[in-house]
Amino acid sequence: MQLKRALTQLRTKHETLEANRRKLQEAGTTAQRLAKQAIFSFHRADEAKGLEQLAEAREKLLAGKKLIAHDPRLMGEGVWRAALEEFCEASFFAKSVTGDDLFPPQDITEDTDILLGALSDLVGEMVRVAVNAAIERDKAKVEGIYEQAVLLVEFILSMDLTGGLRSKADQARQHLRRMEEIRYDLSKQ
């Protein structure tokens, strides 16, 4: 009888974990989608919509954090970590678009790998803004974006990153090279 009770308890714990995992995955997937949409909104210069989408994503992530507080094993879920990184990237991008200082959304995460990944991806978003500024022949804006990108890439490359973060750092460096090409093309006009 004791074995049967132990097995029943194990099943209940497992089912609870799986139910919470599904809830976390749903929250993460929704937050990631909203963060991607926010980035797109900022690219279209629709700051109000982007900030609204970021706020919705934040709510989903805060709900997910409550689940993790009850069961820290959930923190390593891939969908969750991807959502955190996308949200941080969107937050950083929002701040760069609005001219605010970049600082991590500490109420969401302080995980340095997630923050470094988000900063690396931010450089790619900055290139897209620089392309639009170059189309408008706004050399001053391109230069301002370039200066921010240089600062970010220098910081990222000063770290001894490995694995996936190393790949992201290499991508950031390639994005910076693209921005240098944009500057060169503008200088010829």
C-alpha positions, 0 to 999 in steps of 0.5 A: 500500500505504501508503494501505491501511495508513493506512486500516486504522489509521483504521478500527481507531481509529474502531472502538475509539472507538465501542466505548469510546463504547458502554461509556461510554454503558452505564456512564453510563446505569446510573449515572444510573439508580442515582442516580435510584433513590438519590434516590427511596430517600432520599425514602422514608427508606431511607438504607441503600438510597440509599447502596448505590445511590450506591456502585454508581453511583460504581463505574460512573462510576469505570469510565467515568473510566478509559475517558475517561483513555484517550480524553479525547474521550469526556468531552463525551458527553451521556449521560456528563455527564447521569450525572455531574450526576445522581450529584452531585445524588444525592450532595448530596441524600444529604448534605442528608438525613443532615445532612452538609456539602455538598461536591462528590464530587471523585473523580468530577468537578470540572466546575463546570457539572455541579456548579452544575446538580446544586445547582440540581436539589437545590433541587427535591428539597428541596421534596419533603422539605419537602412531606413535612415539612409533611404531618407539620406539622413546621414546624422541619424545613420551616424548616431546609430553607427556610434551606438552599434560600435559601442555595443559591438565593442562591448560584446566582443570584449567578452570571452563569449562561447557557444551560442553567444559567440555566434550571436557576437559574430552576427553583431560584428557582421551587422556592424560591417553592414552598417559601415557599408551603409555609411560608405554608400551615403558618403558617396552621395 
